[in-house]
């Protein structure tokens, strides 16, 4: 059974799981996922038993046409639960919330320095924080889930064992 390493609640995390199906090469799956993460541009990957940890990328340029797989996640962890046939993931979004908070604080300071009424500033700032944070998560989470499904649908290399069957679309 897989359990996340550490249970720290200090950092904002996004958690989820994807069904693996009935037959998959459980011992080979963590190393295969690590290879897929490296190929997608993860800065650092580490395999520890049935767990893969990785560090992602920074925020993409505003007008970038290529969405990085690991945006908006700074670090993450994948865990294979062979008993339940699930791939668990935890994605840390601390740098996203930090960027949004600093940007919103700067915007608030500029708005207070300008002739804006404090009530307008108080009503606008939560939206100014929520829109980019929520937008990055609304785009980033499904993108990362699609990446995981695609990684599970591709067979591991010959050194990792038999191919992983395609998962049904959900």
C-alpha positions as a Python dict, from the first residue, in 0.01 Angstrom:
ca = {
    (1, 'X'): (0, 0, 0),
    (2, 'X'): (127, 345, -90),
    (3, 'X'): (136, 627, 159),
    (4, 'X'): (271, 976, 92),
    (5, 'X'): (611, 1054, 235),
    (6, 'X'): (556, 1295, 517),
    (7, 'X'): (225, 1451, 601),
    (8, 'X'): (330, 1813, 616),
    (9, 'X'): (45, 2058, 586),
    (10, 'X'): (276, 2359, 560),
    (11, 'X'): (262, 2379, 181),
    (12, 'X'): (-41, 2392, -47),
    (13, 'X'): (-78, 2056, -221),
    (14, 'X'): (-303, 1913, -489),
    (15, 'X'): (-370, 1540, -451),
    (16, 'X'): (-531, 1284, -679),
    (17, 'X'): (-518, 930, -812),
    (18, 'X'): (-548, 753, -1147),
    (19, 'X'): (-660, 393, -1193),
    (20, 'X'): (-392, 165, -1333),
    (21, 'X'): (-600, -123, -1462),
    (22, 'X'): (-562, -488, -1371),
    (23, 'X'): (-230, -573, -1532),
    (24, 'X'): (75, -352, -1522),
    (25, 'X'): (441, -409, -1441),
    (26, 'X'): (432, -275, -1084),
    (27, 'X'): (809, -304, -1020),
    (28, 'X'): (893, -135, -1350),
    (29, 'X'): (632, 141, -1330),
    (30, 'X'): (818, 388, -1101),
    (31, 'X'): (1131, 384, -1319),
    (32, 'X'): (917, 419, -1633),
    (33, 'X'): (734, 717, -1483),
    (34, 'X'): (1068, 872, -1386),
    (35, 'X'): (1187, 839, -1746),
    (36, 'X'): (865, 1000, -1872),
    (37, 'X'): (906, 1285, -1622),
    (38, 'X'): (1266, 1341, -1737),
    (39, 'X'): (1159, 1337, -2101),
    (40, 'X'): (890, 1597, -2024),
    (41, 'X'): (1146, 1831, -1868),
    (42, 'X'): (1144, 1760, -1495),
    (43, 'X'): (1451, 1915, -1339),
    (44, 'X'): (1517, 1635, -1094),
    (45, 'X'): (1361, 1291, -1054),
    (46, 'X'): (1426, 1030, -790),
    (47, 'X'): (1290, 676, -760),
    (48, 'X'): (1254, 541, -406),
    (49, 'X'): (1083, 200, -409),
    (50, 'X'): (728, 249, -536),
    (51, 'X'): (757, 629, -518),
    (52, 'X'): (890, 887, -765),
    (53, 'X'): (967, 1240, -655),
    (54, 'X'): (1033, 1523, -900),
    (55, 'X'): (1087, 1893, -919),
    (56, 'X'): (912, 2086, -1191),
    (57, 'X'): (968, 2409, -1373),
    (58, 'X'): (907, 2774, -1308),
    (59, 'X'): (609, 2964, -1440),
    (60, 'X'): (588, 2988, -1821),
    (61, 'X'): (606, 3317, -2006),
    (62, 'X'): (268, 3489, -2024),
    (63, 'X'): (239, 3453, -2402),
    (64, 'X'): (400, 3110, -2429),
    (65, 'X'): (242, 2875, -2682),
    (66, 'X'): (392, 2567, -2512),
    (67, 'X'): (249, 2485, -2172),
    (68, 'X'): (511, 2319, -1948),
    (69, 'X'): (387, 1989, -1805),
    (70, 'X'): (489, 2079, -1452),
    (71, 'X'): (349, 2429, -1446),
    (72, 'X'): (218, 2534, -1193),
    (73, 'X'): (371, 2261, -975),
    (74, 'X'): (708, 2317, -815),
    (75, 'X'): (754, 1968, -675),
    (76, 'X'): (557, 1649, -687),
    (77, 'X'): (540, 1290, -584),
    (78, 'X'): (397, 986, -761),
    (79, 'X'): (323, 665, -576),
    (80, 'X'): (221, 326, -712),
    (81, 'X'): (-31, 144, -494),
    (82, 'X'): (-17, -207, -639),
    (83, 'X'): (-279, -341, -397),
    (84, 'X'): (-545, -89, -506),
    (85, 'X'): (-415, -56, -866),
    (86, 'X'): (-385, 322, -832),
    (87, 'X'): (-125, 581, -919),
    (88, 'X'): (-141, 848, -649),
    (89, 'X'): (4, 1194, -703),
    (90, 'X'): (71, 1493, -483),
    (91, 'X'): (162, 1823, -645),
    (92, 'X'): (298, 2116, -450),
    (93, 'X'): (168, 2455, -556),
    (94, 'X'): (359, 2670, -306),
    (95, 'X'): (549, 2873, -565),
    (96, 'X'): (227, 2944, -755),
    (97, 'X'): (58, 3079, -444),
    (98, 'X'): (372, 3274, -352),
    (99, 'X'): (392, 3437, -699),
    (100, 'X'): (22, 3524, -687),
    (101, 'X'): (49, 3666, -335),
    (102, 'X'): (352, 3883, -413),
    (103, 'X'): (194, 4004, -737),
    (104, 'X'): (-133, 4084, -563),
    (105, 'X'): (47, 4266, -281),
    (106, 'X'): (238, 4480, -534),
    (107, 'X'): (-83, 4553, -723),
    (108, 'X'): (-256, 4647, -397),
    (109, 'X'): (26, 4884, -303),
    (110, 'X'): (6, 5049, -646),
    (111, 'X'): (-370, 5079, -621),
    (112, 'X'): (-351, 5236, -276),
    (113, 'X'): (-85, 5481, -397),
    (114, 'X'): (-312, 5579, -687),
    (115, 'X'): (-644, 5751, -622),
    (116, 'X'): (-846, 5431, -570),
    (117, 'X'): (-1094, 5405, -290),
    (118, 'X'): (-980, 5146, -28),
    (119, 'X'): (-1312, 4960, -65),
    (120, 'X'): (-1245, 4912, -438),
    (121, 'X'): (-898, 4780, -355),
    (122, 'X'): (-1039, 4544, -91),
    (123, 'X'): (-1295, 4406, -337),
    (124, 'X'): (-1054, 4378, -631),
    (125, 'X'): (-751, 4216, -463),
    (126, 'X'): (-910, 3877, -384),
    (127, 'X'): (-1007, 3849, -750),
    (128, 'X'): (-659, 3957, -855),
    (129, 'X'): (-519, 3666, -651),
    (130, 'X'): (-785, 3409, -736),
    (131, 'X'): (-793, 3453, -1115),
    (132, 'X'): (-428, 3371, -1193),
    (133, 'X'): (-403, 3103, -923),
    (134, 'X'): (-727, 2936, -1024),
    (135, 'X'): (-649, 2977, -1393),
    (136, 'X'): (-312, 2807, -1363),
    (137, 'X'): (-467, 2523, -1164),
    (138, 'X'): (-762, 2485, -1402),
    (139, 'X'): (-520, 2444, -1691),
    (140, 'X'): (-232, 2273, -1511),
    (141, 'X'): (-412, 1992, -1330),
    (142, 'X'): (-588, 1843, -1638),
    (143, 'X'): (-265, 1888, -1836),
    (144, 'X'): (-69, 1693, -1574),
    (145, 'X'): (-338, 1423, -1555),
    (146, 'X'): (-325, 1386, -1935),
    (147, 'X'): (53, 1357, -1911),
    (148, 'X'): (18, 1076, -1656),
    (149, 'X'): (-239, 892, -1868),
    (150, 'X'): (-16, 925, -2173),
    (151, 'X'): (282, 798, -1973),
    (152, 'X'): (81, 499, -1858),
    (153, 'X'): (-35, 431, -2214),
    (154, 'X'): (320, 420, -2353),
    (155, 'X'): (514, 101, -2301),
    (156, 'X'): (824, 111, -2085),
    (157, 'X'): (1158, 46, -2245),
    (158, 'X'): (1278, -313, -2296),
    (159, 'X'): (1485, -294, -1978),
    (160, 'X'): (1176, -212, -1769),
    (161, 'X'): (953, -506, -1854),
    (162, 'X'): (636, -562, -2056),
    (163, 'X'): (422, -288, -2203),
    (164, 'X'): (162, -109, -1995),
    (165, 'X'): (-187, -151, -2145),
    (166, 'X'): (-382, 154, -2250),
    (167, 'X'): (-623, 288, -1992),
    (168, 'X'): (-984, 360, -2085),
    (169, 'X'): (-1058, 728, -2125),
    (170, 'X'): (-1224, 879, -1824),
}
